[in-house]
């Protein structure tokens, strides 16, 4: 059986490693197919492999390349909270002590990055020597250049020097203080030789990430990925992809997107356009026109979710022409009131128009991304999602309608970071499933209990170290988490403190020493603005006429 990387088409030329190159293991805490579908993981792997002063090898949970005997750096890309167990498993496989305080001079420095860690790395602080906050294009070169300068010094000196690099966070030099073992965080004291705060680094270039490898073994087989935009200008109050990654940056079409797509089509027929809000690229129509030239008629196009208001005949015609059968729109809720609370700039009529255009243009399916448990949500708001689905079935009856639904999870570095998970969300997921099933609409829910684990990690502090270690034996699940908390009772707050409890505006947050492009005062202002909106009793829903895109849902 051949190794999966034997079938890779690499779109870069690796450098020849110089004598004395730094031996690096670049790991992904999941399988090869999942890891090689991650554009961020691909990007950093190519950045490392194109440096002659680095000798990099990849590692996944299902295998890896021939690893160096004694790596100096071991890095991870962490994109999903529930992959933490795999990260610890891989450290163990490399014979690296799980806690940074137990590593000796001969052990490698363990670094990691990714959206989970850029938002709040504190639950993982005891496992990581270095956390990279922000964009790889800035951080990876700076990390390696500064590491070269201190490479042959003692471990502590290396870390002290690296802690001076913008965006490089060394957790062991920051000491949290708690009011009590089971109380809230009271303060955080930095070591006198490191910065008091660490600022997330932002790449300001207009050439964004593209695939560095195409492989038949990726989860999305033989796909070439192109990042069209980075961040999102909409600033929905729950959204990490907006607040954490601002400012909004579109890739340059002439110098970035078109050459990249042309390069990708030389090795595969499948192109994926990525970004939180791809259709808001200011030249998106020009990009579609380029993709519709006859030379690319054999191309298969995949597109991330789009804003309903940007759906038009050209977009739908392009998708149909390039073998895409469905359209995905993030509506979050069928309640227009609730969308206003979350700052989702989406009118009900936009959703109906998008569905009609999709059906008339020849698409077969429409998928809506929705949530339950949103702040101020009532049962009437959840019923509004059912009514929206019902109205869409009338407006576009030939479209196969699917709803993906998750539970609201508070994310660090967003306005709703201090709000807990609504315990009613589980029942509301069940309600949606029952009601939608009656009308033949498929609901694809994210498991409620997985959302609880995500919330725990999103708002957690370093006292979760023991919880995460115990769940390796009890299971990386909500059941495993509860069992671990029970065993550790009296040593940290109960799970409700992290998951369900609302925190006051003046709470000392575990991640408040890690700053992004949006000030904490702005986050608080946006929280107040959203939650101060009136919550009137919901009036009876009007009966919706067939084929009426302007009807309220």
N, C-alpha and C positions, 0 to 999 in steps of 0.2 A: 504493500500500500504506500503510495507516494505521500510525502509531507505536503501540507496545504500550500506552503509558500513556494513549492516547486512550480505551481501553476500561476503564480502572480505575474502580471504585467506591470513592471515598475515604470513610473513616468518621471523619474529623476535618476541622476547618475550618482551612485554612492561614491564618496571619496575613498581613496586608499589610505588606510590608517597608518599614521606615521609611527615611528618607533616611540614607545612610551606613551601612546595614546591612552586616554582615560577609559578604563573598562566600565561600561554602563549597561545595566539591565533596564529596559523600558517595558513595563508590565501593564497589562489590562486585567482588572479583576473579574473576568468573565471568559467565555470561550473565544477561540479564534474567529468564528463567524460573526459574533457580536462585536468584538474589538475592532475588526477590520471594516465594520460598517460605521465606525465612529470617525467622523472627519477630523476631530481634534486629535485623536490618537494617531491617525495617519500623518497629520501635519507635523506633529512633534517628532515622530519616528524619522521622517525625512529630514527634518532640521538637524537631528543628531547624526544621522547617517552621512550627511553631506559635509561634516567637519572632519578634517584629517586628524585633529587632536582628540577624536572620540572613536572608540570601538564599541558599537551598540549592538545588543542582541535583544530580541523580543521574547516575552514570556506571557502565556495565557493559562487559564485553569486547565485546559485540555492539552497542554504541551508547550514547547518553546524551541527556539533555535539553540544551537550549541552555546551554552552559557560560559562566561569567563569563570575561571577558578576562584578568583578573588576580586569581585567587582568593587569599585570605589563608590559608585552611585547606583542606587536602585530607585527608579521612579515609577509612579502610578498615575493614571488618568482615571478619576472617579467621577462618573457622570450620573450615577443613580445611588441613592442612599442605601438601598438594601444589598448592594454589592460589597459592603464593608467586610462581611465574613470571608469572602474570597480574597480580599486584600490581606487579611491576617493569615489565611491559609498559604498564600504565596510567600509571605515573609518566612513562615515556618519552613516551607519547602527549600528556601534559600539558606536555611540555618541562621537567620537573623533574629535576635531576640525581639519579641513583640513590642516591648516598652523601650523607648529611646534611652531612658535612664540606665538600662541594663546593658547597653552596647559599649563595647570596648574599642580601643584604638584601631584594632584590625577590622572591625565591622564597617560596612559601607554606610554612607549617609543616605537616609531614606527621605526622598522628597515626593511631593504629590501636588496635583492641581486639578482643575475641573470646576464646573459650576457649583457642585455640592460644597467644595472646600472654599471656593471664593466667597460664598455667602456666609458660612459659619463652620470653620474647621475645628471648633473646640471639642466636640465629642471624640475627635481623633487625635487631639493634641499630644497625648502621651505615646502614640504610636509613631508619630512622624517627627523627624529631625527638622525638616524644612517644608513649609507650605508656600506654594506660588499663588499669589493673588492677582488674577487678571489675565491678560492676553498673552499667549505663548510667543507671539512674534517679538514681543518686547522682553519677556522674562527669561526665555531659554538662553539666548545669547548672553545676557547679563549674568545669569547664574554660572554658565560654563566659563566665561572670561574671568570672573572673580574667583571661581573655584580653582582655576589654574594658578592664580597668584598665591593661593594659600594651601595648595595641594599637599605640600610636604610638611605642614605644621601640625601641631597637636589638634585633636578633635575639637576641643572647646574653643581654641583660637580660630579654627576654621568657621565654626558656627557664629562666633562673635563677629567675624568679618563679613560673613554672608548676611547677617542680620542688618548690616548697614545698606545693603542693596535695595533700592526702591521696589516694593512689592514682594520682597522675600521676608517671610514671617518665620521666626524660629521660636516655637511655643515655649520652650523650656526657660526662656529669659523673661517670661511674663507670668506673674504669680497671681491667680485669682484669690480673693478673700471673701468668705461667706459669713453671713450673720450667724449661722449655726449650721451644723452638718445637714440639717433638713430644711434650712432656710434659703432665701434668695441670695444671689450674689450681691456683695456689698461694695466691692472695689476691685480694681486690678492694678497691680504694682509692677511696672517694668524694671528690668535691670538698669542700673544707671548708665551702662555703656551702649544701650540700644535705643532706638527712637520710641517715643511714648505711643505713637500710633503708626500703623502701617497702611499705606494707601494702595488701593487696587490700581494696577497699571493698565492703561488703555492704548491699544494700537490705533493710530490715527490714519494709517494708509488707506488708499482706495482700491488696492488689489487685495481681495480677501482669499480665503482658503479654497483650495480645490483638491480633489483626490490626488494622492501621490502613488496610488496602486489600484489596479482593477483586478479582481479575483473572482472566479466562479464559486469560491467557498465562503464568500461573505453572506450575511443574512439577506441582503439585497443583492442577488447574484449579478455579477458583472456590471455593476452600476458605477458611473462616474459622477461624483458629487461636486456641486458648485455652490459656494456660499454667495448668494445674491445680495443680501443685506445682513448687517450685524446690528443687533438690538431692535427695538420697536419704539416708534414715537408716540404710541397711544397711551401708555402709562396706566393700564388697568391696575387697580390698587393691589391686586393679589400677585402681580406678575413679576417673577424673578428675571425672566428673559428681557424685560424692559428696564426696570429700575437698576438692576445690578450691572447691566452692560452698556448703559448710555455713554456717549451720545449715539444716536442713530447714524449708521454709516452705510450708504449704498456703494457697491463696487462700481468702478468705472466700466462702462459698457465697452468702449472702443479698445481700451488698453488692457482690461482685465477679463470681462465676461466672454466676449466673443472669441478672443484667442484661446481662452481656456476650454470653451465648449468645442471649438474646432479641434483642439488637441485631443480631447476626450473621445470625439467621434472617430478618430483615427484608430482607436483600439477597442471600442465597444459601440453598440447601438443604443445603449440605455443611459439616459442622463437624468440626474436628480437635482432639482433646484431647491436650495435650502435657505432658511431664514425665518425668524418669527413673523415676518410680514412681507413676503416676497413681492406681492403685487403692489406694494407701496413704493417700490423703487421708482424714482422719477422718470426713468426711461424704459419702464417695463414693456410698454407697447412696442417700442423699437426692438427690444429683445425678442418678443413674440414674432414680429415680422421677420427677423433674421432666422428664427427657427423654422419658419414656414417656407423657406426657399426649397425648391424641388430636390436639391441635392441631399436634403436631410429627411426625405419622405419615409425612409425605413427606420427612423429613430423612434424609440419608446421614451416618453417623457413622464417623469414623476414630479409632483409638485407638493410642497408643504401646504398646510392649511392657508386659506386666503380670507381676506375681509370680504364680507358679503357685498358691500357697496362698490367693490372694485370688479365684481363679476360682470363681464360684458360678452358680446357675441364673439369678439376676437379671441378672448381667453378660452371660451368653450370650444370654438372651432379648432384652436391650436391643440387642445387636449384630445379632442376626438381624432384629429388628423394623426396624432402621435400616440395612439393606442392606449390612452387613458380613458377609463370608462366611468369614473366617478369624480365628484368634487367634494372637498372637505372644507367646512366653515366652522370656526369657533364662535358659537353664539353665547356660550356660558349659561344662559337661562332664557326661558321663554317669556320671562317677566321684563317688560320694558323698564318698569320702576327699578328693579334690582340691577339691571344693566347700567342705569344712571348712577346708582350707588357705587358700583365698582368702576365707574368712569369708562364703561364700554360704549364707545360712540357708534351705536348700531340701532337703527330704527327698524321696527317690525316690517315695514314695507320693503326695506332693502333685502330682507331674508326671502320674502315671497318673490321679489323680482329675480333674485339670484336663482331660485328654484325654477321659475318659469323659463329663464334663459337657458339654464342647464338642460331642461327637458326639450325645449324647442331645438336646441343645438345638437341633440343626439346623444347626450350622456345618459348612462343607465342608472347611476346611483348618486345619492347625496348623503354625506355623513356629517352630522352635527356633533361638535364637541360641547358638552355641557358639564355643569357642576351642581352639586347639592351641598347644603351646609354653609352657604355663603353668609357673611355678616348681614344681619337684619332680615334674613330670609324667613318667610312665613309659608305655611302650607298652601296658601293661595298662590304664592310665587311658583311653587313646585307644580301645582295644578296648571299654571300658565304654560309650563314646558310641555305638559301633556296636550294642552289645547293647541299649542304651536305645531306639534307633530300632526295632530288631527287636521289642522288647517292646511298644512303642507301636503298631506295626502289628497286633499281636495284640489288644491291649486296645481299640483304636479303629480297626478295619479300614476304616471308611467315610471316615475323615479323610484328605485328601491331605496327606502329611507332607513338609515341606521343612526342610532344615538350612542356615542361614546360618553360615559359619565364617570366623573371622579368626585371624590369628596374634597372640599376646600381644605388645603393644608397651609397653615401660616408659614411663610418663608422669611428668613432673616433678610434684612436689607430692603424690605418692602414696607409700605404704609401699614399693612395688616399683620406685621410681624408679632405684635403683642396680643393678638386675638387667638383664642383657642379653637380647637375643632368642636363643632356642634355635635353633641351626642345623638341628636335626632337625625343626623345624616344617614345612618344605616337604614332606619325605617323609611326614609325618603327615597333611598335607592331601591328598596324593595317595592315601594309604592309605584315608582316609575316603571319598574320591570313588569308589574302586574297590569298596569293601565295600558302601557304600550303594547304588551303582548296581546291584549284584547283586540287591538286594531291592526295586528300583524306587523308592527314595527319592532325591529330587533334592538335590544339594549345591550351594549357591551360595557358593563361596569368595571371600574377598577376596584379590587377588593377593599372594602372599608377598613379592614384590620391592617392591610398593607399601608393605607394612608395614615393610620395611627403611628406606625413605626417611622414613617417619613417625618411626621410632625415631631416626634420625639427627638429625632436626629437634627431636624431643622432648627429647633429651639434649645437644643441640649447644651450642657456645659461639661467640664472635664470629669465631673463625678459620674458620668455615664461610662467611663472606662471599664469599670468592673462589670457593668451591665452587658456591654458589648462582648466582653470576654466570656461571660457565662452563657450568653445566647449561642455561642459556637457549639456548646454541648446541648443546650435546651432547644435550639432551633432559632434561626433568624426569622422570627414571626412574632405576632403580638402575644401569642401564648407563651413563647419563650421569654419575651420581655417581661411579662407579668410574673413569671416564675422567678426570674432573676431579681426583680424588685422585691419580691417577697423574701427572698433569701438575704437581701441587703437592707432590709427594713431598719430604719434608724440611722443609716449611713448617708442617705441622700433623700431629697424630697420624694413624695409618692409620684407615680407616673402621671396622675392628673395635673400636677403642677406644670409639667412640660407640655402636655398634650391638650388638655381641655381648658385650663385656667386662662382667663384674660389678665394681662399684666398692665399695671398703670403706666402712664406716659413717662413718669420719672424713674421707672425700673432701671436698675443697672444691668444692661444686657451682656451676655457672655462674649459677644462679638463687637462691642461698641468701640474697641480700640482698633478695629479694622474698618477702614473707611472707603467709600466708593465715590462715584461722581455726584451722588445726591446726598445732601447734608441731612443729618438726623432730624434737625428742626423742620426741614421740608417734609420728611416722611411723616412726622407728627402732625403737621399742618394738613397734609393730604388725608391722613386718617380721620381727623376731626371733620374735615370738609365732607368726606363721604358718609360718615356715620351721623352727621347732623341733618341729613335729608329726612323729610317727614316720612313716616310709615303709616299711611292711611289704611283704614279697612278696605280690603279689596272689594270692588263692586262686582256684581254678577257679570260673568263674561258674556259679551254679545254673541249672538249666533252669527257665524261667519258664512257669507255666501260663497258659492263655488267660484273659483277663478277670479278672486278679488284681491290682488296684491296689496291694495291699500288698506285692507281690513286689519284692525288691531287683533293681536293674538292673546 
